[in-house]
Amino acid sequence: MKKIFTFFAALACTMSMFAATETVYFVNADKWTGTINAYAWEPQNANWPGVPATKEAEQLAGCDVYSYSAEAGTYANVIFNNGAKQTADLKWTAGKYYVRDGWYTKEEALVKLGQPVEYESVYFVNVDGWSSVKIYTWSPSVGDWPGIDMKKETETIGGKEVWSHTEMKGASFGGVIFNNGSGTQTADLTWNAGKYFVTDGWYTKEEAEAKLSGSTPVDPKPQGAYYITGNDALFGANAWKSDAIAMTEAEGIYTHTFTAVEAGVECQFKITDGTWNNSWGFSNLTTTPTGVTGNNDNNIIFTLAEAGDVVVSFSAEKITITGNFAGSSVDPAQITYVLMGVAGDWTTGIELTKNEGAEWEEYMLLGQTISEGDSVKVVRLEAGVAKHWCGNVKEGVTVTITPDDKNGNIILAPGTYDFYYDVAADALWIAEAAQSAVDNVILENKATKIIRNGQMYIIRDEVMFNVLGQVVE
Protein backbone atom coordinates (compact mmCIF):
# COMPACT_ATOMS: atom_id res chain seq x y z
CA MET A 1 0.00 0.00 0.00
CA LYS A 2 3.08 2.22 -0.13
CA LYS A 3 2.20 5.51 -1.80
CA ILE A 4 4.58 7.20 -4.25
CA PHE A 5 3.66 10.81 -4.92
CA THR A 6 4.60 10.87 -8.60
CA PHE A 7 2.58 7.69 -9.14
CA PHE A 8 -0.53 9.43 -7.93
CA ALA A 9 0.01 12.36 -10.27
CA ALA A 10 0.03 9.91 -13.17
CA LEU A 11 -2.89 8.01 -11.67
CA ALA A 12 -4.94 11.20 -11.43
CA CYS A 13 -4.47 11.78 -15.16
CA THR A 14 -5.55 8.22 -15.92
CA MET A 15 -8.55 8.31 -13.58
CA SER A 16 -9.80 11.54 -15.12
CA MET A 17 -10.78 9.52 -18.17
CA PHE A 18 -13.31 7.55 -16.11
CA ALA A 19 -16.52 9.00 -14.70
CA ALA A 20 -16.95 8.84 -10.95
CA THR A 21 -19.78 6.81 -9.47
CA GLU A 22 -21.96 7.61 -6.49
CA THR A 23 -24.14 5.39 -4.32
CA VAL A 24 -27.33 5.73 -2.28
CA TYR A 25 -28.32 3.24 0.43
CA PHE A 26 -31.65 1.91 1.71
CA VAL A 27 -31.84 0.43 5.23
CA ASN A 28 -34.64 -2.15 5.34
CA ALA A 29 -35.71 -1.15 8.84
CA ASP A 30 -39.27 -2.41 8.39
CA LYS A 31 -38.19 -5.80 7.04
CA TRP A 32 -39.80 -5.56 3.63
CA THR A 33 -39.89 -8.93 1.88
CA GLY A 34 -39.19 -9.72 -1.74
CA THR A 35 -36.91 -7.82 -4.07
CA ILE A 36 -35.84 -4.33 -3.04
CA ASN A 37 -35.82 -2.09 -6.10
CA ALA A 38 -34.46 1.36 -6.85
CA TYR A 39 -36.54 3.46 -9.23
CA ALA A 40 -34.64 6.57 -10.30
CA TRP A 41 -35.73 9.37 -12.59
CA GLU A 42 -34.71 12.59 -14.27
CA PRO A 43 -33.73 10.65 -16.28
CA GLN A 44 -35.65 7.39 -15.71
CA ASN A 45 -33.45 4.32 -15.06
CA ALA A 46 -36.13 1.74 -15.95
CA ASN A 47 -39.87 1.18 -15.97
CA TRP A 48 -41.51 0.84 -12.56
CA PRO A 49 -40.55 -0.71 -10.15
CA GLY A 50 -37.01 0.09 -11.32
CA VAL A 51 -34.00 -2.21 -11.02
CA PRO A 52 -33.04 -4.56 -8.15
CA ALA A 53 -30.82 -2.86 -5.59
CA THR A 54 -27.64 -4.62 -4.40
CA LYS A 55 -27.80 -6.27 -0.99
CA GLU A 56 -24.72 -5.27 1.02
CA ALA A 57 -22.81 -7.80 3.14
CA GLU A 58 -22.87 -5.40 6.11
CA GLN A 59 -26.01 -4.83 8.16
CA LEU A 60 -26.86 -1.81 10.32
CA ALA A 61 -28.35 -2.64 13.73
CA GLY A 62 -29.50 -6.00 12.38
CA CYS A 63 -31.20 -4.48 9.32
CA ASP A 64 -30.30 -5.38 5.74
CA VAL A 65 -28.76 -2.60 3.67
CA TYR A 66 -29.29 -2.22 -0.08
CA SER A 67 -27.38 0.04 -2.45
CA TYR A 68 -27.80 1.51 -5.91
CA SER A 69 -24.93 3.15 -7.81
CA ALA A 70 -24.76 5.33 -10.88
CA GLU A 71 -22.46 7.70 -12.66
CA ALA A 72 -22.19 10.91 -10.67
CA GLY A 73 -24.89 13.43 -11.55
CA THR A 74 -27.06 10.99 -13.50
CA TYR A 75 -30.24 10.99 -11.41
CA ALA A 76 -32.15 13.66 -9.52
CA ASN A 77 -34.61 11.44 -7.63
CA VAL A 78 -35.10 7.89 -6.40
CA ILE A 79 -37.77 5.67 -4.80
CA PHE A 80 -36.98 2.42 -3.00
CA ASN A 81 -39.73 -0.20 -3.17
CA ASN A 82 -40.52 -3.91 -3.12
CA GLY A 83 -43.26 -3.67 -5.73
CA ALA A 84 -45.94 -3.31 -3.06
CA LYS A 85 -44.49 -0.89 -0.51
CA GLN A 86 -42.41 2.15 -1.31
CA THR A 87 -40.72 5.22 0.12
CA ALA A 88 -41.81 8.74 -0.74
CA ASP A 89 -40.23 10.52 -3.71
CA LEU A 90 -36.67 11.11 -2.54
CA LYS A 91 -34.00 13.50 -3.74
CA TRP A 92 -30.94 11.52 -4.82
CA THR A 93 -28.48 12.08 -1.95
CA ALA A 94 -25.16 10.40 -2.70
CA GLY A 95 -23.37 8.53 0.07
CA LYS A 96 -26.31 8.69 2.49
CA TYR A 97 -28.51 5.98 4.06
CA TYR A 98 -32.31 6.23 3.88
CA VAL A 99 -33.97 5.08 7.13
CA ARG A 100 -37.79 5.31 7.28
CA ASP A 101 -38.16 9.09 7.03
CA GLY A 102 -34.95 10.62 5.76
CA TRP A 103 -31.34 10.48 4.65
CA TYR A 104 -28.61 9.98 7.25
CA THR A 105 -24.88 9.38 7.51
CA LYS A 106 -23.93 5.89 8.57
CA GLU A 107 -23.43 7.00 12.17
CA GLU A 108 -26.72 8.90 12.20
CA ALA A 109 -28.49 5.86 10.76
CA LEU A 110 -27.23 3.69 13.61
CA VAL A 111 -28.49 6.22 16.15
CA LYS A 112 -31.83 6.38 14.32
CA LEU A 113 -32.08 2.59 14.60
CA GLY A 114 -31.44 2.74 18.34
CA GLN A 115 -27.86 1.48 18.35
CA PRO A 116 -25.40 3.54 20.42
CA VAL A 117 -22.39 4.70 18.44
CA GLU A 118 -18.94 4.52 20.00
CA TYR A 119 -15.81 6.14 18.64
CA GLU A 120 -12.09 5.38 18.71
CA SER A 121 -9.01 7.40 17.84
CA VAL A 122 -5.46 6.91 16.64
CA TYR A 123 -2.66 9.38 17.38
CA PHE A 124 0.44 10.51 15.52
CA VAL A 125 3.34 12.09 17.43
CA ASN A 126 4.92 14.63 15.08
CA VAL A 127 8.55 13.90 15.92
CA ASP A 128 9.91 15.42 12.68
CA GLY A 129 7.85 18.60 12.87
CA TRP A 130 5.74 18.18 9.74
CA SER A 131 3.83 21.39 8.94
CA SER A 132 0.81 19.34 7.87
CA VAL A 133 -0.28 15.89 9.08
CA LYS A 134 -2.71 13.80 7.06
CA ILE A 135 -4.14 10.31 7.45
CA TYR A 136 -4.89 7.93 4.59
CA THR A 137 -6.75 4.64 5.15
CA TRP A 138 -7.88 1.80 2.94
CA SER A 139 -10.51 -0.92 3.18
CA PRO A 140 -12.38 1.40 3.63
CA SER A 141 -10.89 4.74 2.58
CA VAL A 142 -11.56 8.03 4.38
CA GLY A 143 -10.59 9.95 1.26
CA ASP A 144 -8.40 9.93 -1.82
CA TRP A 145 -4.62 10.09 -1.42
CA PRO A 146 -3.03 11.79 0.49
CA GLY A 147 -6.06 11.46 2.76
CA ILE A 148 -7.59 14.02 5.09
CA ASP A 149 -6.20 16.44 7.67
CA MET A 150 -5.76 15.16 11.20
CA LYS A 151 -6.75 17.17 14.30
CA LYS A 152 -3.98 18.88 16.25
CA GLU A 153 -4.34 18.15 19.97
CA THR A 154 -3.52 20.63 22.73
CA GLU A 155 -1.39 18.04 24.53
CA THR A 156 2.21 17.30 23.64
CA ILE A 157 4.36 14.24 24.34
CA GLY A 158 8.05 14.76 24.94
CA GLY A 159 7.61 18.29 23.64
CA LYS A 160 6.26 17.00 20.30
CA GLU A 161 2.88 17.79 18.78
CA VAL A 162 0.17 15.13 18.90
CA TRP A 163 -2.34 14.79 16.06
CA SER A 164 -5.45 12.59 16.16
CA HIS A 165 -8.12 11.09 13.94
CA THR A 166 -11.42 9.65 15.21
CA GLU A 167 -13.72 7.12 13.56
CA MET A 168 -16.76 5.08 14.50
CA LYS A 169 -15.69 2.07 16.58
CA GLY A 170 -15.29 -1.10 14.56
CA ALA A 171 -14.44 0.66 11.30
CA SER A 172 -12.01 -2.24 10.67
CA PHE A 173 -9.62 -0.42 8.35
CA GLY A 174 -7.32 -2.61 6.30
CA GLY A 175 -4.47 -0.16 6.92
CA VAL A 176 -3.37 3.39 7.55
CA ILE A 177 -0.56 5.73 6.43
CA PHE A 178 0.39 9.05 8.06
CA ASN A 179 1.92 11.60 5.70
CA ASN A 180 2.63 15.32 5.30
CA GLY A 181 0.81 15.66 1.97
CA SER A 182 4.08 16.37 0.16
CA GLY A 183 5.65 12.95 -0.32
CA THR A 184 6.93 12.14 3.18
CA GLN A 185 5.06 9.30 4.85
CA THR A 186 5.16 6.35 7.23
CA ALA A 187 5.19 2.73 6.14
CA ASP A 188 1.91 0.83 5.74
CA LEU A 189 0.46 0.52 9.25
CA THR A 190 -2.42 -1.32 10.87
CA TRP A 191 -5.14 0.79 12.50
CA ASN A 192 -4.39 0.52 16.24
CA ALA A 193 -7.15 2.23 18.21
CA GLY A 194 -6.09 4.21 21.26
CA LYS A 195 -2.39 3.98 20.43
CA TYR A 196 0.24 6.61 19.55
CA PHE A 197 2.51 6.19 16.53
CA VAL A 198 6.06 7.36 17.27
CA THR A 199 8.67 7.02 14.49
CA ASP A 200 8.79 3.21 14.31
CA GLY A 201 5.74 1.75 15.98
CA TRP A 202 2.61 2.01 18.08
CA TYR A 203 2.85 2.78 21.80
CA THR A 204 0.56 3.50 24.70
CA LYS A 205 0.69 7.11 25.87
CA GLU A 206 2.99 6.15 28.76
CA GLU A 207 5.30 4.18 26.47
CA ALA A 208 5.44 7.07 23.99
CA GLU A 209 6.39 9.48 26.77
CA ALA A 210 9.10 7.09 27.96
CA LYS A 211 10.43 6.60 24.43
CA LEU A 212 10.72 10.34 23.79
CA SER A 213 12.25 11.03 27.21
CA GLY A 214 15.13 8.74 26.33
CA SER A 215 14.26 5.93 28.74
CA THR A 216 13.40 2.45 27.50
CA PRO A 217 9.67 1.76 27.60
CA VAL A 218 8.52 -1.55 29.02
CA ASP A 219 7.37 -3.83 26.22
CA PRO A 220 4.09 -5.33 27.43
CA LYS A 221 4.22 -7.93 24.67
CA PRO A 222 7.37 -10.08 24.99
CA GLN A 223 8.85 -11.28 21.73
CA GLY A 224 7.48 -14.68 20.84
CA ALA A 225 4.13 -14.15 22.58
CA TYR A 226 0.93 -14.63 20.62
CA TYR A 227 -2.59 -13.47 21.28
CA ILE A 228 -6.08 -14.39 20.18
CA THR A 229 -8.80 -11.88 19.41
CA GLY A 230 -12.21 -11.85 17.78
CA ASN A 231 -15.80 -10.66 17.83
CA ASP A 232 -18.23 -9.91 20.67
CA ALA A 233 -19.54 -13.48 20.77
CA LEU A 234 -16.14 -14.69 22.01
CA PHE A 235 -14.55 -11.62 23.62
CA GLY A 236 -17.32 -9.27 24.74
CA ALA A 237 -15.88 -5.89 25.73
CA ASN A 238 -12.40 -6.94 24.56
CA ALA A 239 -13.63 -7.64 21.01
CA TRP A 240 -10.97 -7.09 18.33
CA LYS A 241 -8.28 -5.87 20.71
CA SER A 242 -5.02 -7.09 19.24
CA ASP A 243 -3.92 -8.49 22.62
CA ALA A 244 -7.34 -9.59 23.92
CA ILE A 245 -6.14 -12.95 25.34
CA ALA A 246 -2.58 -14.25 25.63
CA MET A 247 -2.26 -17.82 24.33
CA THR A 248 -0.61 -20.46 26.53
CA GLU A 249 2.77 -21.71 25.31
CA ALA A 250 4.24 -25.19 25.82
CA GLU A 251 7.23 -26.44 23.81
CA GLY A 252 6.63 -24.00 20.99
CA ILE A 253 2.90 -24.68 20.65
CA TYR A 254 0.47 -21.91 21.62
CA THR A 255 -3.05 -22.88 22.64
CA HIS A 256 -6.28 -21.39 23.87
CA THR A 257 -9.59 -23.03 24.76
CA PHE A 258 -12.88 -21.20 24.47
CA THR A 259 -15.10 -22.83 27.09
CA ALA A 260 -18.87 -23.24 26.99
CA VAL A 261 -19.28 -21.37 23.70
CA GLU A 262 -22.96 -20.76 22.94
CA ALA A 263 -24.55 -22.73 20.10
CA GLY A 264 -26.03 -21.08 17.03
CA VAL A 265 -24.00 -17.86 17.33
CA GLU A 266 -21.49 -16.78 14.68
CA CYS A 267 -18.01 -16.55 16.19
CA GLN A 268 -14.95 -14.96 14.56
CA PHE A 269 -11.31 -14.87 15.63
CA LYS A 270 -7.71 -14.65 14.50
CA ILE A 271 -4.25 -14.76 16.09
CA THR A 272 -1.96 -11.71 16.38
CA ASP A 273 1.47 -10.73 17.65
CA GLY A 274 -0.30 -8.37 20.05
CA THR A 275 0.18 -5.25 17.92
CA TRP A 276 -1.65 -5.99 14.60
CA ASN A 277 1.72 -5.77 12.87
CA ASN A 278 1.21 -9.46 12.07
CA SER A 279 -1.87 -11.65 12.22
CA TRP A 280 -2.90 -15.18 11.19
CA GLY A 281 -6.33 -16.49 10.27
CA PHE A 282 -8.31 -18.62 7.85
CA SER A 283 -5.54 -18.91 5.25
CA ASN A 284 -3.26 -20.37 7.96
CA LEU A 285 -5.52 -23.32 8.87
CA THR A 286 -3.78 -26.68 8.41
CA THR A 287 -7.16 -28.18 7.51
CA THR A 288 -10.59 -26.58 7.23
CA PRO A 289 -13.19 -28.45 9.32
CA THR A 290 -16.68 -28.67 7.87
CA GLY A 291 -18.62 -25.61 8.98
CA VAL A 292 -15.53 -23.40 9.42
CA THR A 293 -15.18 -20.56 6.91
CA GLY A 294 -13.26 -17.32 6.43
CA ASN A 295 -13.95 -13.83 5.14
CA ASN A 296 -12.17 -11.05 3.31
CA ASP A 297 -10.38 -9.99 6.52
CA ASN A 298 -8.95 -13.53 6.87
CA ASN A 299 -10.95 -14.10 10.07
CA ILE A 300 -11.83 -17.67 11.05
CA ILE A 301 -15.62 -18.02 11.32
CA PHE A 302 -17.64 -20.83 12.92
CA THR A 303 -20.94 -21.63 14.60
CA LEU A 304 -21.40 -24.49 17.06
CA ALA A 305 -24.17 -27.04 16.61
CA GLU A 306 -24.23 -27.55 20.39
CA ALA A 307 -22.75 -25.49 23.22
CA GLY A 308 -19.25 -26.64 24.09
CA ASP A 309 -15.50 -25.98 23.96
CA VAL A 310 -13.42 -24.89 20.99
CA VAL A 311 -9.66 -25.57 21.10
CA VAL A 312 -7.23 -23.49 19.03
CA SER A 313 -3.54 -24.37 18.51
CA PHE A 314 -0.87 -22.28 16.79
CA SER A 315 2.64 -23.22 15.75
CA ALA A 316 4.95 -22.18 12.90
CA GLU A 317 2.23 -19.87 11.54
CA LYS A 318 -0.22 -22.78 11.22
CA ILE A 319 -3.55 -23.02 13.04
CA THR A 320 -5.64 -26.03 14.00
CA ILE A 321 -9.14 -25.77 15.45
CA THR A 322 -11.46 -28.41 16.91
CA GLY A 323 -15.06 -28.18 18.05
CA ASN A 324 -18.59 -29.33 17.35
CA PHE A 325 -19.09 -27.07 14.36
CA ALA A 326 -22.41 -26.64 12.62
CA GLY A 327 -22.37 -27.21 8.89
CA SER A 328 -23.56 -24.59 6.46
CA SER A 329 -27.33 -24.16 6.37
CA VAL A 330 -27.07 -23.28 2.69
CA ASP A 331 -27.90 -25.98 0.17
CA PRO A 332 -24.58 -27.00 -1.52
CA ALA A 333 -26.32 -26.50 -4.86
CA GLN A 334 -26.57 -22.79 -3.98
CA ILE A 335 -22.80 -22.44 -3.43
CA THR A 336 -20.91 -21.11 -6.43
CA TYR A 337 -17.44 -19.72 -7.07
CA VAL A 338 -17.09 -16.76 -9.39
CA LEU A 339 -14.36 -14.51 -10.74
CA MET A 340 -15.35 -10.93 -10.07
CA GLY A 341 -13.91 -7.70 -11.41
CA VAL A 342 -13.62 -8.57 -15.10
CA ALA A 343 -14.64 -5.46 -17.06
CA GLY A 344 -15.50 -3.84 -13.73
CA ASP A 345 -18.22 -6.40 -12.83
CA TRP A 346 -18.30 -6.66 -9.02
CA THR A 347 -21.92 -7.85 -8.77
CA THR A 348 -22.46 -11.08 -10.71
CA GLY A 349 -19.01 -12.28 -11.80
CA ILE A 350 -18.10 -15.20 -14.09
CA GLU A 351 -18.85 -18.61 -12.61
CA LEU A 352 -16.09 -21.23 -12.29
CA THR A 353 -16.87 -24.81 -13.34
CA LYS A 354 -16.34 -27.72 -10.98
CA ASN A 355 -13.48 -29.95 -12.12
CA GLU A 356 -15.01 -33.40 -11.86
CA GLY A 357 -11.69 -35.02 -12.70
CA ALA A 358 -9.81 -33.54 -9.74
CA GLU A 359 -8.95 -35.57 -6.65
CA TRP A 360 -10.25 -32.77 -4.42
CA GLU A 361 -12.93 -30.10 -4.68
CA GLU A 362 -11.68 -27.74 -7.34
CA TYR A 363 -13.28 -25.13 -9.58
CA MET A 364 -11.77 -23.65 -12.72
CA LEU A 365 -12.25 -21.00 -15.37
CA LEU A 366 -10.27 -21.61 -18.55
CA GLY A 367 -9.33 -19.13 -21.23
CA GLN A 368 -10.59 -16.00 -19.49
CA THR A 369 -9.52 -12.74 -21.13
CA ILE A 370 -8.23 -10.04 -18.79
CA SER A 371 -8.17 -6.50 -20.16
CA GLU A 372 -6.15 -3.43 -19.24
CA GLY A 373 -7.42 -1.99 -15.96
CA ASP A 374 -9.17 -5.16 -14.73
CA SER A 375 -8.65 -6.16 -11.11
CA VAL A 376 -10.08 -9.53 -10.15
CA LYS A 377 -10.79 -11.85 -7.26
CA VAL A 378 -12.41 -15.25 -6.74
CA VAL A 379 -15.35 -15.18 -4.33
CA ARG A 380 -17.60 -17.88 -2.89
CA LEU A 381 -21.30 -17.05 -3.12
CA GLU A 382 -23.86 -18.75 -0.90
CA ALA A 383 -27.35 -18.28 -2.32
CA GLY A 384 -25.97 -15.30 -4.22
CA VAL A 385 -24.38 -13.63 -1.18
CA ALA A 386 -20.59 -13.13 -1.07
CA LYS A 387 -19.18 -15.09 1.88
CA HIS A 388 -15.46 -15.45 1.24
CA TRP A 389 -12.93 -13.66 -0.96
CA CYS A 390 -9.84 -15.65 -1.92
CA GLY A 391 -6.63 -13.66 -1.80
CA ASN A 392 -4.36 -16.68 -1.44
CA VAL A 393 -2.57 -16.76 -4.83
CA LYS A 394 -0.23 -19.74 -4.88
CA GLU A 395 1.26 -20.40 -8.31
CA GLY A 396 1.36 -19.39 -11.92
CA VAL A 397 2.30 -16.21 -13.74
CA THR A 398 3.57 -13.30 -11.68
CA VAL A 399 0.72 -11.30 -10.18
CA THR A 400 1.07 -7.89 -8.61
CA ILE A 401 -1.04 -5.86 -6.22
CA THR A 402 -0.90 -2.25 -7.33
CA PRO A 403 -0.11 0.37 -4.67
CA ASP A 404 -3.51 1.91 -5.38
CA ASP A 405 -5.50 -1.29 -4.85
CA LYS A 406 -7.17 -0.99 -1.44
CA ASN A 407 -8.81 -4.44 -1.45
CA GLY A 408 -5.89 -6.73 -2.29
CA ASN A 409 -7.30 -7.52 -5.74
CA ILE A 410 -5.20 -9.34 -8.34
CA ILE A 411 -3.81 -7.24 -11.17
CA LEU A 412 -2.67 -9.15 -14.26
CA ALA A 413 -1.17 -7.96 -17.50
CA PRO A 414 -3.75 -8.01 -20.32
CA GLY A 415 -4.01 -11.53 -21.73
CA THR A 416 -5.81 -14.86 -21.47
CA TYR A 417 -5.54 -16.91 -18.28
CA ASP A 418 -6.67 -20.14 -16.63
CA PHE A 419 -7.87 -19.93 -13.02
CA TYR A 420 -7.96 -22.93 -10.63
CA TYR A 421 -9.44 -22.62 -7.14
CA ASP A 422 -8.78 -25.37 -4.56
CA VAL A 423 -11.58 -25.15 -1.96
CA ALA A 424 -9.91 -27.08 0.87
CA ALA A 425 -6.60 -25.23 0.56
CA ASP A 426 -8.37 -21.91 -0.13
CA ALA A 427 -5.73 -21.47 -2.85
CA LEU A 428 -5.92 -19.91 -6.28
CA TRP A 429 -3.59 -20.93 -9.09
CA ILE A 430 -3.27 -18.82 -12.23
CA ALA A 431 -1.57 -19.77 -15.50
CA GLU A 432 -1.30 -18.16 -18.91
CA ALA A 433 -3.81 -20.06 -21.04
CA ALA A 434 -1.66 -20.07 -24.16
CA GLN A 435 1.13 -21.90 -22.34
CA SER A 436 -0.84 -23.99 -19.88
CA ALA A 437 -0.36 -27.76 -19.89
CA VAL A 438 -3.64 -28.08 -18.03
CA ASP A 439 -6.23 -26.74 -20.50
CA ASN A 440 -8.12 -29.84 -21.57
CA VAL A 441 -6.23 -32.81 -20.22
CA ILE A 442 -7.72 -32.55 -16.72
CA LEU A 443 -11.24 -32.17 -18.09
CA GLU A 444 -10.71 -35.32 -20.14
CA ASN A 445 -9.21 -37.20 -17.18
CA LYS A 446 -5.97 -37.55 -19.12
CA ALA A 447 -3.78 -35.92 -16.50
CA THR A 448 -3.33 -35.74 -12.75
CA LYS A 449 -2.63 -32.61 -10.73
CA ILE A 450 -0.31 -32.80 -7.71
CA ILE A 451 1.04 -30.34 -5.18
CA ARG A 452 4.67 -30.55 -4.06
CA ASN A 453 6.34 -28.02 -1.79
CA GLY A 454 3.50 -25.62 -2.38
CA GLN A 455 3.84 -25.84 -6.20
CA MET A 456 1.28 -27.26 -8.65
CA TYR A 457 2.35 -29.77 -11.30
CA ILE A 458 0.57 -31.86 -13.96
CA ILE A 459 1.51 -35.49 -14.66
CA ARG A 460 0.56 -36.80 -18.10
CA ASP A 461 1.88 -39.99 -19.68
CA GLU A 462 4.35 -40.23 -16.75
CA VAL A 463 5.82 -36.83 -17.65
CA MET A 464 5.62 -33.96 -15.13
CA PHE A 465 4.85 -30.40 -16.30
CA ASN A 466 4.69 -27.14 -14.40
CA VAL A 467 1.73 -24.83 -14.94
CA LEU A 468 3.50 -23.09 -17.82
CA GLY A 469 3.75 -26.37 -19.76
CA GLN A 470 7.46 -26.83 -19.15
CA VAL A 471 8.77 -30.35 -18.53
CA VAL A 472 10.08 -30.81 -14.98
CA GLU A 473 13.01 -33.21 -14.67
Buried (B, 14 or more C-beta within 10 A) or exposed (E): BEBEBEBBEEBEEEEEEEEEEBEBBBBBBEEBEEBBBBBBBEEEBEEEBBBBBBBBEEEBBEBBBBBBBBEEEBBEEBBBBBEEEBBEEBEBBBEBBBBEEBBBEBBBBBBBBEBEEEEBBBBBBBBEEBEEBBBBBBBEBBEEBBBEBBEEBEEEBBEBBBBBBEBEBEBEBBBBBBBBBEEEBBEBBBBBBEBBBBEEBBBBBEBBBBBBEEEEBEEEBEEEBBBBBBBBBBBEEEBBBBBBBBBEBEEEEBBBEBEEBEEEBEBBBBBBBBBBEEBBBBBBBEEBBEBBBBBBBBBBBBBBEEEBEBEBBBBEEEBBBEBBBBEBEEEEEEBBBBBBBBEEBBEEBBEBEBBEBBEEEBBBBBEBEBEEEBBBBBBBBBEEEBBBBBBBBBBBBEBEBEBBBBBBBBBBEEEEBBBBBBBEBBBBBBBBBEBBBBBEBBBEEEBBBEBEEEEBBBBBEEEBBBBBBEEEE
